Structure formats: C-alpha cells, structure tokens
Amino acid sequence: MKDFIKYTTATIVGIFLCSIIMSVISIIAIAGMAASESMTKPIKEKSILRLNLNGTIEERTKDDPFAALAAGEGYETISLEEAMIAIEKAKENESIKGIYIEGGMLEATPAMLQELRNALTDFKESGKFILAYGDNYSKGAYYLASTADQVLLNPIGMLDWSGMASQPLFFKDLLEKIGVKVQVFKVGTYKSAVEPFICTEMSPANREQVNSYLSSIWKNMVNDVAASRNLKPEAVNALADSLTLLADPEVSVKGGLVDQLCYISEVKKILKKKAEIEEDESIKFVTTKDVANAETLQEKISDEIAVYYAYGDIVDTRSTSIQQEAVICGKDVIKDLQELREDDDVKAVVIRVNSGGGSAYASEQIWHEVELLKAEKPVVISMGGMAASGGYYISCGANAIYAEPTTLTGSIGIFGMIPDASELLSEKLGLKHDVVKTNAMSDFGSFMRPFNEAESNLMQTHVNKGYELFTGRVADGRKMKKDDVKAIAEGRVWTGEQALEIGLVDKLGDLDDAIAAAAELAESKEYSIGRYPAPAPWFQGLLDKTKSSYLDSHLKELMGEYYTVFNSLQNMKGQNPIQARIPYYINIK
C-alpha cells in the first residue's frame, strides 16, 4: 500500500510539473512566433502608418511580446528610436500612403517631442498626407499633431494648450516628521537636486533657472506650432490662457489650432479618400514596429558609423531593483566603448545621451573611456531629452556636440547627500546604538549619527575637489578657460539653444545631423549605421532577475507622474553618495 501511495503521488507530481513546463514552453513558443511574424510581416499596398500618442516616449524599448499584457488598454510605450526609423522608411516606402496620428495623453521630454516632430515635418516633403484625430490631446500630443495637414477633434473632446509649468515636490517636512535629516554638501548656486530634501520651496536661484528654461522651451513649441498652423506666435501663445482641457472645443477651432470637429466614423471616410481606398475596403494600418522592421533594400557597406545609446541614470553597477532597468552602467559602457574602439569597421561613434546624470565616479570613468575612443576615431554626441550634469560630463570631451533646442543640458555641479536617521532610530523607534572603533573615523558615514565638524569639512572638501575636476574636464573638452566654465556652471540648467550661445554645444540638430557630422569627420562618404548595444532577447527578462518585472509597469501606470518621484527615492538607497545630476524629478507640465 505504501508503494502504491508513493508511486501514485510521484506520478501526480510528475504530471503537474510536466504541465507547468509544457505551459511555459507553449507560451514562449507562441510569443516567439508572434515576435517572428512582426519581424517579417510585409507592408501591404495602401497602408497607413498609425502613431498612437497615448502613453510615454522613451529612447528605446525592449522587443517584448508580453508588453501588451502589462500595459493598460490603448496605453503604449513608444520607442523614439523605432518611431524615427519608421517615419524615415515610411517616407520612401511606396506602399505607405500617409500617417495617421491618434491624439491622447502623451508624456515625453520636450526635446524628444521636438525630434519626433521634425521627423514628421520632414515626412511631409514626400507629398504624403498626415492626418491627426483625437478624443483628447495633451500638450505633447498636440505639439506633434500640429504637423498634420488636418487636425481633427471629437466634438466633445479636449485639447490642452495651457502653457508650461513646473511643480516640484519637497520632502523636508515629511522627513523631519519621521526623524530623518539629510546632510547636504554641494557646489553650485543653481544645483537644485538637493532642494527637495532641505527646503520647503524653490530657492530664488532655482526659480530663476526654471523660469529661464521653461520660457525657452515654450517659445520653441509656440513658434513650431505657429509655423505649422500658419498662425502668429503671439496668437498661439495667447490661446494658452484659455485653452485648458475644460475649454469648449469650438475655441480650438476658432483659434486655428483645430480644423474640424468630427467623430471617428467621419475620420475613417477622410482616411480612405486620402489613401485612395474603396469604400467597401478596410483600412490597412501598420505600426512603427512593422515599418521599422520592414526590409531595407540597401547594400551592406563595410564602413560603419556606430550609434551608441546611453540613457537613464548613471550608476556604478547595475542594481537588482526592479526600478533600474534603463541605466547607464559605468562598467557596461566602458566595455562596450572599448569594443567599438577596437572594431576596425567602425569609423566613428555617435553617442546618443539622454540622461540627467548620476554617479560622479561613473561619469568620470566613462569620460575617460570616451577620451580613449576619441584618440582612435571621431566621437560625436547627440543629446536627447536631457544631457545634464553627469550626462554632460560624459559628453564634454567629444569632437562635436549636437543638441535639440529644447534639450536640458549643463547643470555642471557636484553634490553629496548622506541621511542622518539617528532621531528616527532613537526617539521614534526607541533603538539605541553603541560603537567600538579603532580610529577616529572608523564609523564615518554611519546613518545612525550625524556628521561632526571634521567629517563635514572632509565631505565638503571632497565635493569641492569633484567640482574642480568636472569644470576642468569641461574646460579641456570645450577649449575654454576654466574661469569661463565656472561662470556658466554653478549647477545651472540650460536649454540646447541657450547652451549653443554660451559654448556648451556646437550645433543644434538631431541624431541624423550628428551621424552626418561623424561621417564627415571620419571622411566616410558611404557608410552603414550600426546601433549599440544590441537589444537583449525578449525572453531574457523572464530569466534575468536583475531586469524589471511587470509590477514596475503596473506601478508606472497606477502612479502616473508620481512614479518618477517614487522611482528616484527607491534608487537612492544604493547610489553613490557623490552625485553629478540634475534634479531627481524634472517636473515639466
């Protein structure tokens, strides 16, 4: 009887485990086939490229067949890299008749919007149409949609064109309530990343710089929309005082931002007419992925211009935190750049930087590797949404720097933050601590007690030294006097167009402009473009515990704009105490 029970139990367990394994294999196989199909799907005649502007724009995204399961209905994470390639291919592909923009609540940095908008404007030179329709448009979505030949809005829809604002959060009072103080050491009057932890409102210097870069960004957006809509910039700006999401849609029509109010059924008729599709035929929409992956009939050329994507926080090592997937890991970047330096087929490297900075130590190591790379072949920087503080540190030594007019850059400064949780531990939680040490500073950096005067002086001296090194790197890279660098440093954030005036960037332009400049420096008239690092296989996320889980996606959707704050606070735990970074959360609405 014992043997019967034993064998029966073993059989049941075996069947159960086998079922689980087969289920996993089936899911992987189905997802693999789906991914394979999307890679090879041909573009049918009279197709229309659809851009869904309901979601967020990121520099690059993973090729993940399960992504749709994690995202909300209609909510997309748009890959800027993929979208730019798709729009460029759609311009030349005869099977694609035009682009259909679906409005929505879009989140993206102004510079990424500007780069995508320029690609849409360039697409119109092909003579193909762009049509935009939405039940609602956020500022970013409308900024892109304004490039369309016709901008349509639901009769009871909403359009937000209310200007720009920044509303930072301050944690000082909250931290004091729980018994935590943040000990701050910094250089730079404008270095505002520390303010949320030690202030309850913006400092006058920070208010000055935020007002300056917001005004610069808004002026660019107003001028671009005015040009596309054939309106005066003054009129477009005046509309911002009345066009909130709650305004009557007729205001948008009378103001010239929208051409017509209509429902989706009418939009389909307009699309069919523009694409020369018969009434009884269905509209064939294609995604950016479909078009980006479509075959390019181009001969392989041995000379290569490498585009290396460096985006996210700059960190010393990768964390197992689920919030740290998109990071610039110093060790990884150094290894990748070494490989590009040793690759004889690579004639020049364009580093696409989209980062607000991070670890000062990792920034210095990457800067050094860029110097080694530059000694072998030309290096050009293409700045995305942000290339500030540590993001500027790793950029300053390149042969040339390109930025969008609305890129946030500069922020040349250093700070250190060490929490003092002694009140939380002793008074709030009733925990006591003691120490035995061999030397005066053996317990230096302990969060269980505040710094003494000698330790504080030591920290400030270390931060000052880092600032001198940073400004020296910039002075050498930009061929400037160190005092001139310090005059525009102080941690101040500039837009790309402001940075051009003060010598921090060389030209205003997008990634394509940077690639063309790199090819010219390398004297390569014919070349192919390689993109690095190669995307990880979609299934690696299922096997690699250091990758983010789908919980992260749900948190992002649930928390909205506050997710970035939560993410920053979570990641502070394991970061280098000495930081070269822009504020943790760039709040621009």
C-alpha positions as CSV (number, residue, x, y, z in Angstrom):
1,M,0.0,0.0,0.0
2,K,2.9,2.3,0.8
3,D,4.5,1.7,-2.6
4,F,1.1,2.4,-4.3
5,I,0.7,5.7,-2.5
6,K,4.4,6.6,-3.2
7,Y,4.2,5.8,-6.9
8,T,0.8,7.5,-7.3
9,T,2.0,10.6,-5.6
10,A,5.1,10.7,-7.7
11,T,3.0,10.3,-10.9
12,I,0.7,13.1,-9.9
13,V,3.6,15.4,-9.1
14,G,5.3,14.5,-12.4
15,I,2.2,15.2,-14.4
16,F,1.8,18.5,-12.6
17,L,5.4,19.6,-13.2
18,C,5.2,18.4,-16.8
19,S,2.1,20.5,-17.3
20,I,3.8,23.6,-15.9
21,I,6.9,23.1,-18.1
22,M,4.8,22.5,-21.2
23,S,2.7,25.6,-20.5
24,V,5.8,27.7,-20.2
25,I,7.2,26.3,-23.4
26,S,3.9,26.8,-25.2
27,I,3.7,30.4,-24.1
28,I,7.3,31.1,-25.1
29,A,6.8,29.3,-28.5
30,I,3.6,31.3,-29.2
31,A,5.3,34.6,-28.2
32,G,8.3,33.7,-30.3
33,M,6.1,33.1,-33.3
34,A,4.3,36.4,-32.7
35,A,7.6,38.2,-32.5
36,S,9.0,36.5,-35.6
37,E,5.8,37.3,-37.5
38,S,6.1,41.0,-36.6
39,M,9.7,41.0,-37.8
40,T,8.8,39.6,-41.2
41,K,5.4,41.0,-42.0
42,P,5.4,42.7,-45.4
43,I,3.9,46.2,-45.9
44,K,0.7,45.9,-47.9
45,E,-0.3,48.4,-50.6
46,K,-2.2,51.5,-49.5
47,S,-1.2,51.1,-45.9
48,I,-1.3,53.9,-43.3
49,L,1.3,54.3,-40.5
50,R,-0.6,54.8,-37.3
51,L,1.0,56.7,-34.4
52,N,-0.8,56.2,-31.1
53,L,0.1,59.2,-28.9
54,N,-1.4,57.8,-25.7
55,G,1.4,56.8,-23.5
56,T,5.1,57.7,-23.0
57,I,8.0,58.2,-25.3
58,E,11.3,56.5,-24.3
59,E,14.6,56.4,-26.0
60,R,14.5,52.7,-26.8
61,T,12.1,49.9,-25.7
62,K,12.5,46.1,-25.4
63,D,11.1,43.9,-28.0
64,D,8.7,42.2,-25.6
65,P,5.7,40.1,-26.9
66,F,4.2,40.2,-23.4
67,A,4.3,44.0,-23.1
68,A,0.7,44.4,-24.0
69,L,-0.3,42.3,-21.0
70,A,1.4,44.7,-18.7
71,A,0.2,48.0,-20.2
72,G,-3.2,49.4,-19.9
73,E,-5.7,49.4,-22.8
74,G,-4.5,51.7,-25.5
75,Y,-1.5,52.9,-23.4
76,E,1.8,52.5,-25.3
77,T,5.4,52.9,-24.6
78,I,6.7,54.5,-27.8
79,S,10.3,53.9,-28.8
80,L,11.8,57.1,-30.2
81,E,14.4,55.1,-32.0
82,E,11.8,52.9,-33.6
83,A,9.5,55.7,-34.4
84,M,12.2,57.8,-36.1
85,I,13.3,54.8,-38.2
86,A,9.7,54.0,-39.2
87,I,8.9,57.6,-40.3
88,E,12.0,57.8,-42.4
89,K,11.2,54.4,-44.0
90,A,7.5,55.4,-44.5
91,K,8.6,58.5,-46.4
92,E,10.3,56.3,-49.0
93,N,8.0,53.2,-49.0
94,E,5.5,53.5,-51.9
95,S,3.1,51.1,-50.1
96,I,2.6,53.6,-47.3
97,K,0.2,56.4,-48.3
98,G,0.4,58.5,-45.2
99,I,0.5,58.8,-41.4
100,Y,-2.5,58.8,-39.0
101,I,-1.8,60.4,-35.6
102,E,-4.1,59.4,-32.8
103,G,-4.2,62.0,-30.1
104,G,-4.1,61.1,-26.4
105,M,-2.3,61.9,-23.1
106,L,1.3,61.7,-24.1
107,E,4.3,62.1,-21.7
108,A,7.7,62.9,-23.1
109,T,10.6,65.3,-22.6
110,P,10.3,68.4,-24.9
111,A,13.4,67.6,-26.8
112,M,12.2,64.1,-27.7
113,L,8.9,65.6,-28.9
114,Q,10.8,68.1,-30.9
115,E,12.9,65.5,-32.6
116,L,9.9,63.3,-33.4
117,R,8.1,66.4,-34.7
118,N,10.9,67.3,-37.0
119,A,10.8,63.8,-38.5
120,L,7.0,64.3,-39.1
121,T,7.7,67.7,-40.8
122,D,10.4,66.1,-42.9
123,F,7.9,63.3,-43.9
124,K,5.6,65.8,-45.4
125,E,8.2,66.7,-48.0
126,S,7.3,63.3,-49.6
127,G,3.9,64.7,-50.6
128,K,2.2,62.1,-48.5
129,F,-0.5,63.1,-46.0
130,I,-0.6,63.3,-42.3
131,L,-4.0,63.3,-40.6
132,A,-4.5,63.8,-36.8
133,Y,-7.6,62.9,-34.8
134,G,-8.2,62.6,-31.1
135,D,-10.8,62.5,-28.4
136,N,-8.2,64.5,-26.4
137,Y,-4.8,66.0,-26.9
138,S,-2.2,66.6,-24.2
139,K,0.2,69.5,-24.9
140,G,2.8,67.0,-26.2
141,A,0.4,65.1,-28.3
142,Y,-1.0,68.3,-29.9
143,Y,2.6,69.6,-30.5
144,L,3.2,66.5,-32.7
145,A,-0.3,66.5,-34.2
146,S,0.0,70.2,-35.3
147,T,2.3,69.0,-38.1
148,A,-0.7,67.3,-39.8
149,D,-2.5,68.6,-42.9
150,Q,-5.7,68.4,-40.9
151,V,-6.1,68.3,-37.2
152,L,-9.5,66.9,-36.1
153,L,-11.0,66.8,-32.7
154,N,-14.0,65.0,-31.2
155,P,-17.0,67.4,-30.8
156,I,-16.9,66.8,-27.1
157,G,-13.2,66.3,-26.9
158,M,-10.5,68.2,-25.1
159,L,-7.3,69.9,-26.1
160,D,-4.7,71.1,-23.6
161,W,-2.7,74.1,-24.7
162,S,-2.2,75.8,-21.3
163,G,1.4,76.7,-21.3
164,M,4.1,75.1,-19.2
165,A,4.6,74.8,-15.5
166,S,7.0,73.1,-13.1
167,Q,5.7,72.0,-9.7
168,P,8.4,70.2,-7.7
169,L,7.7,68.3,-4.5
170,F,9.6,68.9,-1.3
171,F,10.2,66.2,1.3
172,K,11.9,68.1,4.1
173,D,8.9,68.4,6.4
174,L,7.9,64.7,5.8
175,L,11.4,63.6,6.6
176,E,11.5,65.6,9.7
177,K,8.3,64.1,10.9
178,I,9.8,60.6,10.7
179,G,13.1,61.8,12.2
180,V,15.3,61.9,9.2
181,K,17.6,64.7,8.2
182,V,19.6,64.9,5.0
183,Q,23.2,66.2,5.3
184,V,24.0,68.0,2.1
185,F,27.3,69.0,0.6
186,K,27.3,70.8,-2.7
187,V,29.0,73.2,-5.1
188,G,26.8,75.4,-7.4
189,T,24.3,78.1,-6.5
190,Y,21.9,76.6,-9.0
191,K,22.4,72.9,-8.1
192,S,18.8,72.3,-7.1
193,A,18.8,68.5,-6.9
194,V,19.2,68.7,-3.1
195,E,16.4,71.2,-2.6
196,P,13.5,68.8,-2.1
197,F,15.4,67.3,0.9
198,I,16.4,70.5,2.7
199,C,13.9,73.1,1.5
200,T,10.1,73.7,1.5
201,E,10.1,75.8,-1.6
202,M,12.3,76.7,-4.6
203,S,15.3,78.8,-3.9
204,P,15.5,82.2,-5.8
205,A,18.3,80.8,-8.0
206,N,16.4,77.6,-8.9
207,R,13.3,79.6,-9.6
208,E,15.3,81.8,-11.9
209,Q,16.8,78.9,-13.9
210,V,13.5,77.0,-14.1
211,N,11.7,80.1,-15.4
212,S,14.5,80.6,-17.9
213,Y,14.5,77.1,-19.4
214,L,10.7,76.8,-19.3
215,S,10.4,80.1,-21.2
216,S,12.9,78.8,-23.8
217,I,11.1,75.5,-24.3
218,W,7.7,77.1,-24.5
219,K,8.9,79.7,-27.1
220,N,10.2,76.8,-29.3
221,M,6.9,75.0,-29.0
222,V,4.8,78.1,-29.8
223,N,6.9,79.0,-32.8
224,D,6.8,75.5,-34.2
225,V,3.0,75.2,-33.8
226,A,2.5,78.7,-35.3
227,A,4.6,77.8,-38.3
228,S,2.7,74.6,-38.9
229,R,-0.7,76.1,-38.4
230,N,0.1,79.3,-40.3
231,L,-0.6,81.5,-37.3
232,K,1.2,84.3,-35.5
233,P,3.2,83.1,-32.4
234,E,1.6,85.8,-30.4
235,A,-1.9,84.4,-31.2
236,V,-0.8,80.9,-30.4
237,N,0.7,82.0,-27.1
238,A,-2.5,84.0,-26.2
239,L,-4.6,80.8,-26.7
240,A,-2.7,79.3,-23.8
241,D,-4.6,81.5,-21.4
242,S,-7.9,79.9,-22.4
243,L,-7.2,76.5,-23.8
244,T,-7.2,74.2,-20.9
245,L,-8.7,70.7,-21.1
246,L,-12.0,72.0,-19.9
247,A,-12.3,74.7,-22.7
248,D,-15.1,74.4,-25.3
249,P,-13.7,72.6,-28.4
250,E,-15.0,75.4,-30.6
251,V,-12.3,77.6,-29.0
252,S,-9.7,75.4,-30.6
253,V,-11.4,75.7,-34.0
254,K,-11.8,79.4,-33.8
255,G,-8.3,79.9,-32.6
256,G,-6.9,77.9,-35.6
257,L,-5.4,75.0,-33.7
258,V,-8.0,72.5,-35.0
259,D,-9.6,72.3,-38.5
260,Q,-12.7,70.4,-37.7
261,L,-14.8,68.8,-35.0
262,C,-16.0,65.3,-36.0
263,Y,-16.5,61.7,-34.9
264,I,-14.3,58.7,-35.7
265,S,-16.7,57.4,-38.4
266,E,-16.1,60.6,-40.4
267,V,-12.3,60.3,-39.8
268,K,-12.3,56.9,-41.5
269,K,-14.0,58.3,-44.6
270,I,-11.4,61.0,-44.8
271,L,-8.6,58.5,-44.4
272,K,-10.0,56.3,-47.1
273,K,-10.2,59.2,-49.5
274,K,-6.7,60.3,-48.8
275,A,-5.3,56.8,-49.2
276,E,-7.4,56.1,-52.3
277,I,-9.1,53.2,-50.6
278,E,-12.5,52.0,-51.8
279,E,-15.5,52.4,-49.5
280,D,-16.1,48.7,-49.1
281,E,-12.4,48.1,-48.3
282,S,-10.9,48.1,-44.8
283,I,-8.1,50.5,-43.8
284,K,-4.8,48.8,-43.5
285,F,-2.9,50.3,-40.6
286,V,0.7,49.4,-39.8
287,T,2.6,50.1,-36.6
288,T,6.0,51.8,-36.2
289,K,7.4,48.3,-35.4
290,D,6.0,46.9,-38.7
291,V,7.6,49.7,-40.7
292,A,10.9,49.9,-38.8
293,N,11.4,46.2,-39.3
294,A,10.5,46.2,-42.9
295,E,13.3,45.2,-45.2
296,T,15.6,47.9,-46.4
297,L,17.0,47.2,-49.8
298,Q,20.4,48.6,-49.1
299,E,23.8,47.2,-49.9
300,K,25.9,46.4,-46.8
301,I,28.8,48.8,-46.6
302,S,31.9,47.9,-44.6
303,D,32.5,51.4,-43.2
304,E,30.2,51.8,-40.2
305,I,29.1,54.8,-38.1
306,A,28.2,53.3,-34.7
307,V,25.3,54.9,-32.7
308,Y,25.7,54.0,-29.1
309,Y,22.6,54.6,-26.8
310,A,23.4,55.8,-23.3
311,Y,20.2,56.7,-21.5
312,G,18.9,56.7,-17.9
313,D,20.6,57.3,-14.6
314,I,24.4,57.0,-14.5
315,V,25.3,54.3,-12.0
316,D,28.4,52.4,-10.9
317,T,26.9,49.0,-11.1
318,R,23.5,47.5,-12.0
319,S,21.1,47.1,-9.2
320,T,18.7,44.2,-8.6
321,S,16.0,46.9,-8.0
322,I,13.1,46.5,-10.4
323,Q,13.1,50.2,-10.9
324,Q,16.6,50.4,-12.5
325,E,16.3,48.9,-16.0
326,A,17.2,51.8,-18.2
327,V,20.5,52.9,-16.7
328,I,24.0,54.0,-17.9
329,C,26.1,51.5,-16.0
330,G,29.7,52.6,-15.9
331,K,31.2,49.2,-16.2
332,D,29.0,48.1,-19.1
333,V,29.5,51.3,-21.1
334,I,33.3,51.1,-20.7
335,K,33.3,47.6,-22.0
336,D,31.0,48.5,-25.0
337,L,33.1,51.5,-25.9
338,Q,36.3,49.5,-25.8
339,E,34.8,47.0,-28.3
340,L,33.8,49.9,-30.6
341,R,37.2,51.3,-30.3
342,E,38.8,48.0,-31.3
343,D,36.4,47.4,-34.2
344,D,38.2,48.4,-37.4
345,D,34.9,48.5,-39.4
346,V,33.6,51.3,-37.1
347,K,34.9,54.6,-38.4
348,A,33.2,56.9,-36.0
349,V,30.9,56.7,-33.0
350,V,27.9,58.8,-32.2
351,I,26.9,58.6,-28.5
352,R,23.2,59.3,-28.0
353,V,23.0,60.7,-24.5
354,N,19.7,61.0,-22.7
355,S,20.5,61.3,-19.0
356,G,20.1,63.7,-16.1
357,G,23.3,62.3,-14.6
358,G,24.0,60.3,-11.5
359,S,27.2,58.9,-10.0
360,A,30.1,61.3,-10.3
361,Y,32.6,58.4,-10.2
362,A,31.0,56.5,-13.0
363,S,30.7,59.7,-15.1
364,E,34.5,60.3,-14.7
365,Q,35.2,56.7,-15.8
366,I,33.0,57.0,-18.8
367,W,34.6,60.3,-19.7
368,H,38.0,58.7,-19.6
369,E,36.8,55.9,-22.0
370,V,35.4,58.5,-24.4
371,E,38.8,60.1,-24.4
372,L,40.5,56.8,-25.3
373,L,37.9,56.3,-28.1
374,K,38.3,59.8,-29.4
375,A,42.1,59.2,-29.8
376,E,41.3,56.4,-32.2
377,K,38.2,57.7,-34.1
378,P,35.8,60.6,-34.1
379,V,33.2,60.8,-31.4
380,V,30.1,63.0,-31.7
381,I,27.4,63.5,-29.1
382,S,23.7,63.6,-29.9
383,M,21.8,65.0,-26.9
384,G,18.3,63.7,-26.4
385,G,15.7,64.9,-23.9
386,M,18.5,65.6,-21.3
387,A,22.2,65.5,-21.2
388,A,22.8,67.3,-18.0
389,S,25.2,67.1,-15.1
390,G,26.7,63.6,-15.3
391,G,25.1,63.4,-18.8
392,Y,27.1,66.5,-19.8
393,Y,30.2,65.2,-18.0
394,I,30.3,62.1,-20.3
395,S,29.7,64.4,-23.3
396,C,32.0,67.3,-22.9
397,G,35.1,65.7,-24.3
398,A,33.7,64.7,-27.7
399,N,34.8,66.1,-31.1
400,A,31.4,67.7,-31.5
401,I,28.1,68.0,-29.6
402,Y,24.7,68.3,-31.1
403,A,21.5,69.1,-29.1
404,E,17.9,69.9,-29.8
405,P,16.9,73.5,-29.0
406,T,14.8,72.2,-26.0
407,T,17.3,69.7,-24.7
408,L,18.1,70.2,-21.0
409,T,21.8,70.3,-20.5
410,G,24.6,71.9,-18.5
411,S,24.0,71.6,-14.7
412,I,27.7,71.5,-14.2
413,G,27.9,70.8,-10.5
414,I,28.5,68.2,-7.8
415,F,26.7,67.3,-4.6
416,G,26.7,64.7,-1.8
417,M,23.8,63.7,0.4
418,I,24.1,61.5,3.5
419,P,21.0,60.8,5.6
420,D,21.1,61.1,9.3
421,A,18.5,58.7,10.8
422,S,19.6,59.0,14.4
423,E,16.3,60.7,15.6
424,L,14.2,58.1,13.8
425,L,16.1,55.3,15.4
426,S,16.5,56.6,18.9
427,E,13.5,58.8,19.5
428,K,10.8,57.5,17.1
429,L,11.7,53.8,17.3
430,G,13.4,53.6,20.6
431,L,16.5,51.9,19.2
432,K,19.9,52.6,20.9
433,H,23.3,52.1,19.4
434,D,26.8,52.0,20.6
435,V,30.2,51.7,18.9
436,V,33.7,50.4,19.4
437,K,36.2,51.7,16.9
438,T,40.0,51.7,16.4
439,N,40.3,55.1,14.9
440,A,38.5,58.5,15.0
441,M,36.6,58.0,11.7
442,S,36.1,54.2,11.7
443,D,32.3,54.7,11.7
444,F,32.4,57.6,9.1
445,G,29.2,57.7,7.0
446,S,27.0,55.9,9.5
447,F,23.4,56.9,9.2
448,M,23.0,56.3,12.9
449,R,24.6,59.6,13.9
450,P,25.1,63.0,12.3
451,F,28.5,64.1,11.0
452,N,30.8,66.0,13.3
453,E,32.5,69.2,12.1
454,A,35.7,67.5,10.9
455,E,33.7,64.9,8.9
456,S,31.5,67.7,7.4
457,N,34.6,69.6,6.3
458,L,36.1,66.4,4.8
459,M,32.9,65.8,2.8
460,Q,32.7,69.4,1.5
461,T,36.4,69.3,0.5
462,H,35.8,66.1,-1.4
463,V,32.8,67.6,-3.2
464,N,34.8,70.8,-4.0
465,K,37.5,68.6,-5.5
466,G,35.0,66.8,-7.6
467,Y,33.7,70.2,-8.9
468,E,37.2,71.3,-9.8
469,L,37.7,68.1,-11.7
470,F,34.3,68.4,-13.5
471,T,34.9,72.0,-14.6
472,G,38.4,71.2,-15.7
473,R,37.1,68.4,-17.9
474,V,34.6,70.7,-19.5
475,A,37.3,73.4,-20.0
476,D,39.6,71.0,-21.7
477,G,36.9,69.4,-23.8
478,R,35.3,72.7,-24.9
479,K,38.6,74.6,-25.3
480,M,37.5,77.1,-22.8
481,K,39.2,78.9,-19.8
482,K,38.2,77.2,-16.5
483,D,37.0,80.6,-15.1
484,D,34.7,81.0,-18.1
485,V,33.3,77.5,-17.5
486,K,32.7,78.3,-13.8
487,A,30.8,81.4,-14.8
488,I,28.2,79.3,-16.7
489,A,28.4,76.3,-14.4
490,E,27.3,76.6,-10.7
491,G,24.9,73.7,-11.4
492,R,22.7,75.8,-13.8
493,V,20.5,74.0,-16.3
494,W,20.3,75.4,-19.8
495,T,18.3,74.5,-22.9
496,G,20.1,73.4,-26.0
497,E,19.6,76.8,-27.7
498,Q,21.0,78.6,-24.6
499,A,23.9,76.2,-24.4
500,L,24.8,76.9,-28.0
501,E,25.1,80.6,-27.2
502,I,27.5,80.0,-24.3
503,G,29.6,77.4,-26.0
504,L,28.5,74.2,-24.3
505,V,27.2,72.6,-27.5
506,D,28.4,73.1,-31.1
507,K,25.3,72.9,-33.2
508,L,21.5,72.4,-32.9
509,G,20.4,69.2,-34.6
510,D,19.0,65.7,-34.2
511,L,20.6,62.3,-34.3
512,D,20.7,62.2,-38.1
513,D,22.7,65.5,-38.1
514,A,25.1,64.0,-35.5
515,I,25.6,60.9,-37.7
516,A,26.3,63.0,-40.8
517,A,28.8,65.1,-38.8
518,A,30.6,61.9,-37.5
519,A,30.8,60.5,-41.1
520,E,32.3,63.8,-42.3
521,L,34.9,63.8,-39.5
522,A,35.7,60.2,-40.4
523,E,35.8,61.1,-44.1
524,S,33.4,58.3,-44.9
525,K,31.2,59.2,-47.9
526,E,29.4,55.8,-47.9
527,Y,28.6,54.1,-44.7
528,S,26.1,51.9,-42.9
529,I,24.7,52.7,-39.5
530,G,25.1,50.2,-36.6
531,R,23.1,50.6,-33.4
532,Y,24.5,49.6,-30.0
533,P,24.2,48.0,-27.6
534,A,22.2,45.3,-29.3
535,P,18.7,44.8,-27.7
536,A,18.6,41.9,-25.3
537,P,16.4,38.9,-26.4
538,W,12.8,39.5,-25.2
539,F,12.9,36.3,-23.1
540,Q,15.9,37.4,-21.1
541,G,13.6,39.4,-18.9
542,L,11.9,36.2,-17.9
543,L,15.2,34.6,-16.9
544,D,17.3,37.6,-15.6
545,K,16.3,38.7,-12.1
546,T,18.1,42.0,-12.5
547,K,15.5,43.1,-15.1
548,S,12.3,44.9,-14.2
549,S,9.2,42.9,-13.7
550,Y,5.7,43.7,-14.9
551,L,4.9,45.1,-11.4
552,D,7.0,48.0,-12.4
553,S,4.8,48.7,-15.5
554,H,1.7,48.5,-13.3
555,L,3.2,50.9,-10.8
556,K,4.1,53.3,-13.6
557,E,0.5,53.3,-14.9
558,L,-1.0,53.5,-11.5
559,M,1.1,56.3,-10.1
560,G,1.4,58.4,-13.2
561,E,3.6,61.4,-12.8
562,Y,4.4,60.5,-9.2
563,Y,6.1,57.2,-10.3
564,T,9.3,59.1,-11.2
565,V,9.4,60.5,-7.6
566,F,8.9,57.0,-6.2
567,N,11.5,55.6,-8.5
568,S,14.0,58.2,-7.5
569,L,13.5,57.6,-3.8
570,Q,13.8,53.9,-4.2
571,N,17.0,54.1,-6.2
572,M,18.7,56.5,-3.7
573,K,19.3,53.5,-1.4
574,G,22.2,52.0,-3.4
575,Q,23.5,55.0,-5.3
576,N,27.0,56.6,-4.9
577,P,26.8,59.4,-2.3
578,I,28.6,61.8,-4.6
579,Q,26.3,62.8,-7.4
580,A,26.6,64.8,-10.6
581,R,23.0,65.0,-11.6
582,I,20.1,67.3,-12.5
583,P,17.1,67.3,-10.0
584,Y,15.8,63.8,-9.4
585,Y,12.5,64.6,-10.9
586,I,12.2,67.2,-13.7
587,N,8.6,68.3,-13.3
588,I,7.5,69.9,-16.5
589,K,3.9,70.1,-17.5
